[in-house]
């Protein structure tokens, strides 16, 4: 099992936004994130089962959005620059159309300068649960309105929502988008979770 690697960058050599973007572009086969404290996180590719599940999640989210035209859906190749200065790439995410429309054409070509309103993180076998939980809390602190941490290994989903305590569901078949994604239901059985 290959774990993600955190490279420490000395405070005297902090990466600028442009330098981080250049590193990402020079290494398109790597999934990179940067924490608010300056650590550069290199994440290994996922295995087949996780990739299949993630494709199913993104397909369901995209289809719902296509039918409702409420916003923009992103897969795990997107980068978001959160207000705290970290750069994150959730497995699936969504922002309302109004938020997307406020961006210039140039801004849309770079890391998006905000936190998505909705985030899904799918735990793969190499992911530390505590690291993903910390990441979900970070999203929440930076403006996420609803987030799901899907953990196939433990057959549970942690739900993070603004103004609400974390909710843990054991072996759910469906997840509701609640008021953030009205009428969206993620069918976990369809992605092989159950």
Phi and psi in degrees as a GROMACS rama.xvg file:
@    title "Ramachandran Plot"
@    xaxis  label "Phi"
@    yaxis  label "Psi"
@TYPE xy
-99.2379  124.521  UNK-2
-93.6614  162.759  UNK-3
-68.2527  155.87  UNK-4
-117.264  134.402  UNK-5
-108.448  117.549  UNK-6
-94.0987  128.275  UNK-7
-82.5595  129.52  UNK-8
-110.266  122.319  UNK-9
-58.7489  147.283  UNK-10
-58.1431  -30.0024  UNK-11
-75.01  -8.69688  UNK-12
-127.435  36.5353  UNK-13
-60.879  139.194  UNK-14
-75.2767  135.622  UNK-15
-78.5784  168.687  UNK-16
-59.1733  -42.5863  UNK-17
-65.557  -39.4714  UNK-18
-65.9905  -41.8744  UNK-19
-63.0186  -43.1884  UNK-20
-61.5717  -40.5227  UNK-21
-64.3305  -39.9357  UNK-22
-63.2231  -43.7824  UNK-23
-62.9186  -42.6785  UNK-24
-68.3221  -32.7949  UNK-25
-75.3802  -15.4916  UNK-26
-128.825  62.5121  UNK-27
-64.5666  -18.2098  UNK-28
-85.0642  -6.01719  UNK-29
-102.927  144.779  UNK-30
-99.034  114.149  UNK-31
-116.445  142.342  UNK-32
-133.445  160.033  UNK-33
-131.57  129.71  UNK-34
-79.8871  167.165  UNK-35
-64.3377  -23.1938  UNK-36
-90.668  1.40138  UNK-37
99.72  0.642827  UNK-38
-71.5624  137.617  UNK-39
-97.3831  120.073  UNK-40
-102.18  124.329  UNK-41
-109.172  117.738  UNK-42
-106.311  133.833  UNK-43
-72.716  159.214  UNK-44
-61.9696  155.59  UNK-45
-84.7701  168.345  UNK-46
-82.6789  177.494  UNK-47
-60.4728  -43.647  UNK-48
-63.7006  -45.351  UNK-49
-64.7586  -41.7788  UNK-50
-61.2337  -40.6255  UNK-51
-64.0279  -45.4397  UNK-52
-63.8752  -42.4707  UNK-53
-65.2415  -38.8546  UNK-54
-61.8038  -40.8942  UNK-55
-64.6448  -39.7021  UNK-56
-62.6171  -50.5472  UNK-57
-63.2368  -36.9701  UNK-58
-62.8033  -44.8312  UNK-59
-64.7558  -42.8761  UNK-60
-65.502  -43.6482  UNK-61
-62.3611  -44.7138  UNK-62
-62.2147  -44.2271  UNK-63
-58.1075  -46.5062  UNK-64
-66.3916  -37.4969  UNK-65
-61.8559  -38.1117  UNK-66
-75.1607  -31.3694  UNK-67
-103.014  -20.016  UNK-68
52.6006  45.8204  UNK-69
-96.382  -15.3554  UNK-70
-176.295  -150.278  UNK-71
-129.777  134.164  UNK-72
-103.481  141.616  UNK-73
-128.849  147.025  UNK-74
-95.0581  -168.201  UNK-75
-75.0967  -2.00256  UNK-76
-87.006  -5.8456  UNK-77
-78.3085  151.704  UNK-78
-122.101  134.703  UNK-79
-116.271  132.594  UNK-80
-95.0384  107.399  UNK-81
-75.0195  158.276  UNK-82
-55.9489  -27.3925  UNK-83
-79.8318  -0.62822  UNK-84
99.1844  -7.40748  UNK-85
-80.8579  159.842  UNK-86
-116.366  122.968  UNK-87
-127.995  153.074  UNK-88
-133.486  84.865  UNK-89
-66.4557  160.067  UNK-90
-66.4612  -34.7133  UNK-91
-150.228  145.929  UNK-92
-156.453  166.649  UNK-93
-149.654  142.224  UNK-94
-130.414  147.929  UNK-95
-64.6136  153.15  UNK-96
-56.5801  -38.6356  UNK-97
-61.1605  -39.7895  UNK-98
-65.817  -44.2995  UNK-99
-63.3273  -42.4195  UNK-100
-64.6815  -22.817  UNK-101
-77.0275  -11.9346  UNK-102
-83.6514  144.175  UNK-103
-76.324  165.894  UNK-104
-58.1606  -41.134  UNK-105
-64.9298  -41.5458  UNK-106
-62.7833  -35.1949  UNK-107
-67.9934  -19.1879  UNK-108
-87.0615  -9.29186  UNK-109
-114.672  -173.115  UNK-110
-59.0238  135.651  UNK-111
-73.3595  135.099  UNK-112
-86.8797  46.4677  UNK-113
-165.418  174.285  UNK-114
-92.2355  138.695  UNK-115
-65.6595  153.343  UNK-116
-73.8375  -29.9905  UNK-117
-132.631  134.564  UNK-118
-135.696  141.252  UNK-119
-123.805  129.386  UNK-120
-115.397  127.052  UNK-121
-106.114  117.855  UNK-122
-73.8854  123.031  UNK-123
-98.5986  167.168  UNK-124
-56.8369  -26.9462  UNK-125
-88.0594  -5.83488  UNK-126
-82.4213  136.51  UNK-127
-79.376  127.734  UNK-128
-60.6354  -43.4451  UNK-129
-64.2709  -35.1428  UNK-130
-66.3933  -41.2096  UNK-131
-67.8974  -37.6505  UNK-132
-63.37  -40.7053  UNK-133
-64.3709  -38.3645  UNK-134
-65.0407  -40.8119  UNK-135
-63.6659  -40.4739  UNK-136
-63.1407  -38.627  UNK-137
-62.9819  -44.7957  UNK-138
-56.9471  -46.1186  UNK-139
-59.565  -44.7874  UNK-140
-67.1008  -18.9255  UNK-141
-106.765  11.1417  UNK-142
117.93  -3.01762  UNK-143
-61.3441  136.89  UNK-144
-94.4308  -31.3144  UNK-145
-150.403  136.382  UNK-146
-146.852  147.104  UNK-147
-122.867  125.905  UNK-148
-102.742  106.107  UNK-149
-95.6067  121.618  UNK-150
-120.146  89.2744  UNK-151
-61.4049  -33.7153  UNK-152
-60.8066  -42.7527  UNK-153
-97.5796  3.05959  UNK-154
52.5221  46.973  UNK-155
-142.461  160.445  UNK-156
-129.151  132.062  UNK-157
-102.107  129.173  UNK-158
-108.483  125.294  UNK-159
-114.098  125.874  UNK-160
-143.216  138.359  UNK-161
-51.8414  131.067  UNK-162
74.7022  7.59643  UNK-163
-126.051  148.964  UNK-164
-69.763  153.227  UNK-165
-59.2866  137.039  UNK-166
-113.862  136.535  UNK-167
-117.09  124.62  UNK-168
-110.11  130.18  UNK-169
-94.3138  123.25  UNK-170
50.1641  49.1757  UNK-171
-73.6173  153.406  UNK-172
-94.983  -28.9975  UNK-173
-137.103  154.231  UNK-174
-126.645  140.311  UNK-175
-100.412  136.396  UNK-176
-74.3164  -1.98202  UNK-177
51.1169  -141.6  UNK-178
-81.8915  -16.1955  UNK-179
-74.4166  -42.6776  UNK-180
-123.374  75.5004  UNK-181
-55.3797  135.386  UNK-182
70.1489  6.43978  UNK-183
-90.1653  129.128  UNK-184
-129.679  123.522  UNK-185
-89.9802  121.948  UNK-186
-88.3584  100.805  UNK-187
-70.8894  -29.7355  UNK-188
-64.1419  -36.0901  UNK-189
-66.6656  -22.5678  UNK-190
-99.1071  6.08759  UNK-191
83.2583  21.089  UNK-192
-74.5975  -39.7843  UNK-193
